[in-house]
Amino acid sequence: MTLPSTPFNPATLPDNDNVPGNHYAYCRKLDGQLFMQTGRMIAYYPAPGSAGIRFEPLSSATITGFVAERFSAPLYTRDWVVASGAGHLLLGDRGYDINSYTLEEGNLTLRASNLLAFDSTLELKQSIVPGFLTLIGTGTFLASSSGPVIFAEPPIRVDPQALVGWADCPSPSHHFDARWMTGFLGMAGGVLGMVSGEERQFDFTGAGTVLLQSSEHAVDDPHLLKQLESQVNTLAMSGLTRLQSVIQSRLSAEQRR
Amino acid sequence: MQSFRLNGSRVLEVELRGDAVRAAAGAMIAYTGDVAFKNAGMGGGDGLRAAIKRRATGESVSLMRCSGKGTVWFAKDAMEIVVIEMAGDTLKVESEQLLVVSDNLRTDVAFAGLRGASSGQGLFTTTVTGNGPLALLSAGGPPIALEVSPQYPLVVDPQAFVASRGQLNQTFVTDVSWRNLVGESSGEAFSLRFDGTGVVYIQPEER
């Protein structure tokens, strides 16, 4: 590849589309307010003659009421900001493909780390599935995926890592491989190293759309951690002991690597 | 004139005809012919003064000098590569993004400012001057060239910044002070604002 002969400027950048020749960056023309995950802005052009773009934490006094109405995901408030003003905003996310989606009187649930930004007309809620967020209403949002998004229809079983999100489906359930479930075989398999790593899936039934990606980088997801932490409170003594042993064995496995 | 050729978008092919290039250490993936690889030294081959500055500023480059006759292929972490032809002007580049520089080009360290030392990126930049080609790396996808003009000033995340050229005035803005509030994510406390006339290159992934 040689350098793009003419650099982009606000007049040549798309208003609401991927940067030409680049699936990994998205240009959003801002005029008003936008909810944005922190650290996803890579550059911006303030609109000529305007005050530029301001990024405010959700706790900022000037927007508290507005936020409380639209953003009911307390675990995530520290990772989101409101961008307000006018200009062209460029977003990127770990080199993932970025796409814009429009929701009309609908609901869509997404992996929290894959949701980059959403219109202030949409409402955000925490999904009951840990690490996922639900958008409700009408508006557009930006989401990223490792590789292009694959759309599938239920009934379908998907690998948790490959799941980006789902729309309109009733909430998914866990599905465990039958052989894994029959305790003896499962235990023997674990001992003999026959575990395929694919024993657990998400099961989708009913009408709707499931969004998949080709892979998921193992990134530390602070959201998921927080959600798990918040659920520790619901465990009883035996559960806590069990959790401790699971974490112990995971830790020692990691250290052996 | 040295020949820098791209083989796909992620591998660079350099033809050596008795001359030399300097490349990021460890970036050579293959070569044919009679080519010698030598550590370019602490200052990236630009002498003691540059070495001391690099040591003092932390803007480290680990370059190797490749000389001889043959063909060398370079690549790093499957990052996208971009070739820039320098014609006597100056390019400011983040040192981690340098892949190969022609031996005709001179590299040095420029001090860009003092504030917001939390991430260090964008504080000290490597400058490249002279005539000849150089190859830069872009993580997460092809680099994006953005024009800066008096009408269109530009604000860039220091972690996405790759390089800049032209008559640019670089300042730090702290309007993104919300980054400070974000305890657990690796956020920097400032952005880089560019005014003047020139071009800024950014990458889609944050370092």
Boltz contact constraints between the chains, C-beta under 6 A:
constraints:
  - contact:
      token1: [A, 1]
      token2: [B, 9]
      max_distance: 6.0
  - contact:
      token1: [A, 3]
      token2: [B, 82]
      max_distance: 6.0
  - contact:
      token1: [A, 4]
      token2: [B, 145]
      max_distance: 6.0
  - contact:
      token1: [A, 7]
      token2: [B, 145]
      max_distance: 6.0
  - contact:
      token1: [A, 7]
      token2: [B, 146]
      max_distance: 6.0
  - contact:
      token1: [A, 7]
      token2: [B, 147]
      max_distance: 6.0
  - contact:
      token1: [A, 7]
      token2: [B, 199]
      max_distance: 6.0
  - contact:
      token1: [A, 8]
      token2: [B, 146]
      max_distance: 6.0
  - contact:
      token1: [A, 9]
      token2: [B, 147]
      max_distance: 6.0
  - contact:
      token1: [A, 9]
      token2: [B, 152]
      max_distance: 6.0
  - contact:
      token1: [A, 10]
      token2: [B, 152]
      max_distance: 6.0
  - contact:
      token1: [A, 19]
      token2: [B, 144]
      max_distance: 6.0
  - contact:
      token1: [A, 22]
      token2: [B, 141]
      max_distance: 6.0
  - contact:
      token1: [A, 22]
      token2: [B, 142]
      max_distance: 6.0
  - contact:
      token1: [A, 24]
      token2: [B, 140]
      max_distance: 6.0
  - contact:
      token1: [A, 24]
      token2: [B, 141]
      max_distance: 6.0
  - contact:
      token1: [A, 24]
      token2: [B, 204]
      max_distance: 6.0
  - contact:
      token1: [A, 25]
      token2: [B, 144]
      max_distance: 6.0
  - contact:
      token1: [A, 25]
      token2: [B, 204]
      max_distance: 6.0
  - contact:
      token1: [A, 38]
      token2: [B, 182]
      max_distance: 6.0
  - contact:
      token1: [A, 38]
      token2: [B, 185]
      max_distance: 6.0
  - contact:
      token1: [A, 39]
      token2: [B, 185]
      max_distance: 6.0
  - contact:
      token1: [A, 39]
      token2: [B, 187]
      max_distance: 6.0
  - contact:
      token1: [A, 41]
      token2: [B, 157]
      max_distance: 6.0
  - contact:
      token1: [A, 42]
      token2: [B, 157]
      max_distance: 6.0
  - contact:
      token1: [A, 42]
      token2: [B, 160]
      max_distance: 6.0
  - contact:
      token1: [A, 42]
      token2: [B, 202]
      max_distance: 6.0
  - contact:
      token1: [A, 43]
      token2: [B, 156]
      max_distance: 6.0
  - contact:
      token1: [A, 43]
      token2: [B, 202]
      max_distance: 6.0
  - contact:
      token1: [A, 44]
      token2: [B, 155]
      max_distance: 6.0
  - contact:
      token1: [A, 45]
      token2: [B, 152]
      max_distance: 6.0
  - contact:
      token1: [A, 45]
      token2: [B, 154]
      max_distance: 6.0
  - contact:
      token1: [A, 48]
      token2: [B, 151]
      max_distance: 6.0
  - contact:
      token1: [A, 55]
      token2: [B, 176]
      max_distance: 6.0
  - contact:
      token1: [A, 55]
      token2: [B, 178]
      max_distance: 6.0
  - contact:
      token1: [A, 57]
      token2: [B, 178]
      max_distance: 6.0
  - contact:
      token1: [A, 57]
      token2: [B, 181]
      max_distance: 6.0
  - contact:
      token1: [A, 78]
      token2: [B, 182]
      max_distance: 6.0
  - contact:
      token1: [A, 81]
      token2: [B, 178]
      max_distance: 6.0
  - contact:
      token1: [A, 92]
      token2: [B, 204]
      max_distance: 6.0
  - contact:
      token1: [A, 94]
      token2: [B, 205]
      max_distance: 6.0
  - contact:
      token1: [A, 95]
      token2: [B, 140]
      max_distance: 6.0
  - contact:
      token1: [A, 95]
      token2: [B, 141]
      max_distance: 6.0
  - contact:
      token1: [A, 95]
      token2: [B, 204]
      max_distance: 6.0
  - contact:
      token1: [A, 95]
      token2: [B, 205]
      max_distance: 6.0
  - contact:
      token1: [A, 222]
      token2: [B, 184]
      max_distance: 6.0
